[in-house]
Amino acid sequence: MRIALIVMMALACLASPVAAQDGWRPLFNGRTLDGWYQCNGTAPYSVEEGVIVGRTVVGSPNSFLCSKESFGDFVLEYEVWVDTNFNSGMQIRSIADPAIKNGRMHGLQVEVDPSERAWSGGIYDEARRGWLHTLTGQETAQKAFRLKEWNRFRIEAIGTSIRTWINGVPCADILDDLTMKGVFGIQVHSIGNDASRAGRLVKFRNLRILTANLAANRTPAEGDTPQYNYIPNTISEREAKEGWKLLWDGKTTSGWRGAKLTAFPAGGWEIKDGVLTVLESGGKESTAGGDIVTVGEHADFELMVDYNITKGANSGIKYFVDTELNKGEGSSIGCEYQILDNELHPDAKLGVNGNRTNAGLYDLIAPQNVRFNGVGEWNHARIVVRGQHVEHWLNGFMTVEYERATQMWRALVDHSKYTIWPKFGERPAGHILLQDHGNRVSFRSIKIRERK
């Protein structure tokens, strides 16, 4: 009897999860979907041989198997298996509330994306802001996910820091405070009405979570992954080390003046709750508060600006601006990252082949690969200047790329409204400008990193 009891106790210890000893606990018992519920789509989920299996179905939107429990700070580990380039993911700190967005699951998703672009481990904000961290340019991370094999994911969500790994390889690193607590959700992605893709499988197993003693279990940061900061008007410790500075402090007019003034405009602009807004004044260019510019000039730099437009709005971010040009009516002169509601503003249909549309180089180069989050949502603009080379980015995707002071550049200028300005866009340095085009447009998180 004594020997049998000892054997039974030993077997119980082997069968019990490691979580009981080191603080980890399972999120899936390996037998049933207790503690989980389905929301949104109709893709079926089942338990097969100790594994959660999701299957694609025709005619369903994205489906999610959601945890009944919500989580804030945690370390989460799980394994994923797919046998095709089928897209899936794990929602974290997400919301699936019938009273919000008609119950539409929204929030951060750690991607399973074994497609050609290979962004598994990246972070996508489902039904909200889109991509927050792609794996573009991260070759080692892009190779971490293995098709037709089990892949171990690790997510550390501690405070505003969210980092991911696949098979021990670091993938994503963001700072974000939009939603600090929410449910998990295993995604089966929609296939629309494509019957040829029905029945594809995604499998999850060994889901476990740690919610205590997180600091001791946090993986040391080694700076081997790009970091993206989505907390408004802040510079992270790492950003500061990398040379980033706030170009607007989120509170005052310091560092800015009217483009045709020596001080900040007395009216036409509003600063409230960390947002800088040009007010509605009927849609005319620079007739209310007028454009504002940085006090100093900038040469080689990387600029980031969040913007939010109202219906039918027009504005822009200009660079290499010479405020000594155009002392009369209208806006100051410089290269312009166009900000526009393409659907409702007539300017989108003017110019040539879309060269006056959102995220393009106004009146010169039409944008490509535009991922606009929509009117009333925050969008992330980025302008990169390296000597004569310039790039426009929107929400993590490059939309324009060009070289200044070349034969091609001068030909573009000669066929634009800027042909009257000698050597337009070829100044080595200039002011950065936020445009007053008479429509309500908001800005925040204006940051710059200058190259020496």
Residue pairs with C-beta under 8 A, 6 or more apart in sequence:
17 24
17 25
17 26
17 208
18 24
19 25
19 26
19 208
23 210
23 212
23 213
23 217
24 208
24 209
24 210
25 208
25 209
25 210
26 207
26 208
27 35
27 67
27 76
27 78
27 184
27 207
27 208
27 209
28 35
28 36
28 52
28 204
28 205
28 207
29 35
30 47
30 50
30 205
31 47
31 50
32 47
33 45
33 47
33 52
33 65
35 67
35 68
35 69
36 45
36 65
36 66
36 67
36 68
37 65
37 66
37 68
38 45
38 63
38 64
38 65
38 66
39 63
39 64
39 66
39 96
39 103
39 105
39 185
40 61
40 62
40 63
40 64
40 96
40 103
40 104
40 105
41 57
41 60
41 61
41 62
41 63
41 64
41 188
41 190
42 57
42 59
42 60
42 63
43 54
43 55
43 56
43 57
43 60
43 63
43 188
44 54
44 55
44 57
45 52
45 53
45 54
45 63
45 65
45 186
45 188
46 52
46 53
46 55
47 53
50 205
51 81
51 203
51 204
51 205
52 65
52 186
52 203
52 204
52 205
52 207
53 201
53 202
53 203
54 63
54 65
54 88
54 186
54 187
54 188
54 201
54 202
54 203
54 204
55 188
55 199
55 200
55 201
56 86
56 188
56 189
56 191
56 197
56 198
56 199
56 200
57 191
57 198
58 191
58 192
58 193
58 194
58 195
58 198
59 192
59 193
60 190
60 191
61 190
62 105
62 126
62 187
62 188
62 189
62 190
63 187
63 188
63 190
64 91
64 96
64 105
64 185
64 186
64 187
64 188
65 185
65 186
66 91
66 94
66 96
66 105
66 183
66 184
66 185
67 183
67 184
67 185
68 183
69 183
70 181
70 182
70 183
71 92
71 93
71 157
71 181
71 182
71 183
71 184
71 209
71 211
72 93
72 157
72 180
72 181
73 157
73 158
73 159
73 211
73 214
74 155
74 157
74 158
74 209
74 210
74 211
74 214
75 154
75 155
75 156
75 157
75 158
75 209
75 210
75 214
75 217
75 218
76 90
76 92
76 153
76 154
76 155
76 157
76 184
76 207
76 208
76 209
76 210
77 152
77 153
77 154
77 155
77 206
77 207
77 208
77 209
78 90
78 152
78 153
78 204
78 205
78 206
78 207
78 208
79 150
79 151
79 152
79 153
79 204
79 205
79 206
80 88
80 112
80 150
80 151
80 153
80 202
80 203
80 204
81 148
81 149
81 150
81 151
81 202
81 203
81 205
82 88
82 112
82 114
82 147
82 148
82 200
82 201
82 202
82 203
83 147
83 148
83 200
83 201
84 114
84 147
84 200
85 114
85 115
85 116
85 147
86 112
86 114
86 189
86 197
86 200
86 201
86 202
87 111
87 112
87 113
87 115
87 189
88 111
88 112
88 186
88 187
88 188
88 189
88 202
89 109
89 110
89 111
89 112
89 113
89 124
89 126
89 187
89 189
90 109
90 110
90 112
90 153
90 155
90 184
90 185
90 186
90 187
90 204
91 105
91 107
91 108
91 109
91 126
91 182
91 183
91 184
91 185
91 186
91 187
92 107
92 108
92 109
92 110
92 155
92 157
92 162
92 182
92 184
93 107
93 108
93 157
93 179
93 180
93 181
93 182
94 105
94 106
94 107
94 108
94 109
94 126
94 179
94 182
94 183
94 184
94 185
95 101
95 105
95 106
95 107
95 179
95 182
95 183
96 103
96 104
96 105
96 106
96 183
96 185
97 103
100 106
101 127
104 127
105 126
105 127
105 185
106 125
106 126
106 127
106 128
107 125
107 126
107 128
107 179
107 182
107 185
108 123
108 124
108 125
108 126
108 132
108 162
108 176
108 179
109 123
109 124
109 125
109 126
109 185
109 187
110 121
110 122
110 123
110 153
110 155
110 164
110 172
111 119
111 120
111 121
111 122
111 123
111 124
112 120
112 145
112 187
112 202
113 119
113 120
113 122
113 145
114 120
114 145
114 147
117 134
117 135
117 136
117 142
118 135
118 142
118 143
118 145
119 134
119 135
119 136
119 142
120 135
120 144
120 145
120 151
120 166
120 171
121 135
121 141
121 144
121 145
121 153
121 164
121 165
121 166
121 169
121 171
121 172
122 131
122 133
122 134
122 135
122 164
122 171
122 172
123 131
123 132
123 133
123 162
123 164
123 172
123 174
124 130
124 131
124 132
125 131
125 132
125 178
126 187
128 178
128 373
128 377
129 178
129 230
129 373
129 377
129 378
129 395
130 371
130 373
130 395
130 396
131 371
131 395
131 396
131 397
132 172
132 174
132 176
132 228
132 230
132 396
133 171
133 172
133 173
133 174
133 226
133 228
133 396
134 396
135 141
135 142
135 171
135 172
136 396
137 226
138 171
138 225
138 226
140 169
141 166
141 169
141 170
141 171
141 225
143 169
144 151
144 166
144 167
144 169
144 171
145 151
145 166
145 167
146 167
150 205
151 166
151 167
152 166
152 167
152 168
152 206
153 164
153 165
153 166
154 164
154 165
154 166
154 219
155 162
155 163
155 164
155 165
156 162
156 163
156 164
156 214
156 218
156 219
158 214
158 215
158 218
160 175
160 176
160 177
160 180
160 231
161 173
161 174
161 175
162 172
162 173
162 174
162 175
162 176
163 170
163 172
163 173
163 174
163 219
163 221
163 225
164 170
164 171
164 172
164 173
165 171
165 219
170 222
170 224
170 225
171 225
172 225
173 221
173 225
173 226
173 227
173 228
174 227
174 228
174 229
174 230
175 227
175 228
175 229
175 230
175 231
175 234
175 236
176 230
176 231
177 230
177 231
178 230
186 202
186 204
188 202
191 197
191 198
191 200
210 217
221 238
223 238
227 236
227 238
227 239
229 235
229 236
229 239
232 250
232 274
232 306
232 444
232 445
233 246
233 248
233 249
233 250
233 274
233 444
233 445
234 246
234 445
235 244
235 245
235 246
235 447
239 447
242 449
243 449
243 450
244 447
244 448
244 449
245 447
245 448
245 449
246 446
246 447
247 255
247 294
247 303
247 432
247 446
247 447
247 448
248 255
248 256
248 276
248 443
248 444
248 446
249 255
250 274
250 444
251 271
251 274
252 271
253 264
253 271
255 294
255 295
255 296
256 264
256 292
256 293
256 294
256 295
257 263
257 264
257 292
257 293
257 295
258 264
258 265
258 289
258 290
258 291
258 292
258 293
259 286
259 290
259 291
259 292
259 293
259 321
259 323
259 331
259 332
259 431
259 433
260 290
260 291
260 323
260 327
260 332
261 290
264 292
265 289
265 290
265 292
266 289
267 288
267 289
268 278
268 279
268 281
268 288
268 289
268 290
268 436
269 276
269 277
269 278
269 279
269 289
269 292
269 436
270 276
270 277
270 279
271 277
274 444
275 308
275 442
275 443
275 444
276 434
276 442
276 443
276 444
276 446
277 440
277 441
277 442
277 443
278 288
278 289
278 315
278 434
278 435
278 436
278 437
278 439
278 440
278 441
278 442
279 288
279 289
279 440
280 310
280 438
280 439
280 440
281 287
281 288
281 289
281 436
281 438
282 438
283 312
283 314
283 437
283 438
283 439
284 437
284 438
285 329
285 330
285 331
285 435
285 436
285 437
285 438
286 329
286 330
286 331
286 435
286 436
286 437
287 436
287 438
288 436
288 438
289 436
290 436
291 318
291 331
291 332
291 433
291 434
291 435
291 436
292 433
292 434
292 436
293 321
293 323
293 332
293 431
293 432
293 433
293 434
294 431
294 432
294 433
296 431
297 429
297 430
297 431
298 319
298 429
298 430
298 431
298 432
298 448
298 450
299 385
299 428
299 429
299 450
299 451
300 385
300 386
300 387
300 450
300 451
301 383
301 385
301 448
301 449
301 450
301 451
302 382
302 383
302 384
302 385
302 448
302 449
302 451
303 317
303 319
303 382
303 383
303 384
303 385
303 432
303 446
303 447
303 448
304 380
304 381
304 382
304 445
304 446
304 447
304 448
305 317
305 380
305 381
305 382
305 443
305 445
305 446
305 447
306 378
306 379
306 380
306 381
306 443
306 444
306 445
306 446
307 315
307 317
307 339
307 378
307 379
307 381
307 441
307 442
307 443
308 376
308 377
308 378
308 379
308 441
308 442
308 443
309 315
309 339
309 340
309 341
309 375
309 376
309 379
309 439
309 441
309 442
310 341
310 375
310 376
310 439
310 440
310 441
311 341
311 344
311 375
311 376
312 341
312 344
312 345
312 439
313 339
313 340
313 341
313 345
313 375
313 437
313 439
313 440
313 441
314 339
314 340
314 341
314 345
314 347
314 437
314 438
314 439
315 339
315 340
315 434
315 435
315 436
315 437
315 439
315 441
316 331
316 336
316 337
316 338
316 339
316 362
316 433
316 435
316 437
317 336
317 337
317 339
317 381
317 383
317 432
317 433
317 434
317 435
318 331
318 332
318 334
318 335
318 336
318 337
318 432
318 433
318 435
319 334
319 335
319 337
319 383
319 385
319 430
319 431
319 432
319 433
320 334
320 335
320 425
320 427
320 429
320 430
321 332
321 333
321 334
321 430
321 431
321 432
321 433
322 332
322 333
322 334
322 427
322 430
322 431
323 332
323 431
325 332
325 333
325 421
326 332
326 333
331 433
331 435
331 436
331 437
332 431
332 433
333 418
333 421
333 424
334 425
334 430
334 431
334 433
335 361
335 362
335 364
335 390
335 425
336 361
336 362
336 363
336 435
337 359
337 360
337 361
337 362
337 381
337 383
337 392
338 356
338 357
338 358
338 359
338 360
338 361
338 362
338 367
339 358
339 381
339 435
339 441
340 347
340 348
340 356
340 357
340 358
341 348
341 358
341 375
342 348
342 357
342 358
342 372
343 375
347 356
348 354
348 356
348 357
348 358
350 356
351 363
352 366
352 415
353 366
354 360
354 366
354 367
355 361
355 362
355 363
355 364
355 365
355 366
356 362
356 363
357 366
357 367
357 370
358 367
358 370
358 372
358 394
359 367
359 370
359 372
359 381
359 392
359 394
359 399
359 400
360 366
360 367
360 392
360 399
360 400
361 367
361 390
361 392
361 400
361 402
363 416
363 417
363 418
364 402
364 412
364 413
364 416
364 418
365 400
365 402
365 412
367 392
367 394
367 399
367 400
368 399
368 400
369 397
369 398
369 399
370 394
370 397
370 399
371 394
371 395
371 396
371 397
372 379
372 394
372 395
373 379
373 395
378 444
379 394
379 395
380 393
380 394
380 395
380 396
381 392
381 393
381 394
382 391
382 392
382 393
382 394
383 390
383 391
383 392
383 393
384 390
384 391
384 393
386 451
388 403
388 404
388 405
388 406
389 401
389 402
389 403
389 404
390 400
390 401
390 402
390 403
390 404
391 398
391 400
391 401
392 398
392 399
392 400
392 401
393 399
402 409
403 409
404 425
404 426
405 423
405 425
405 426
409 425
409 426
413 419
413 424
413 425
418 424
418 425
432 448
434 443
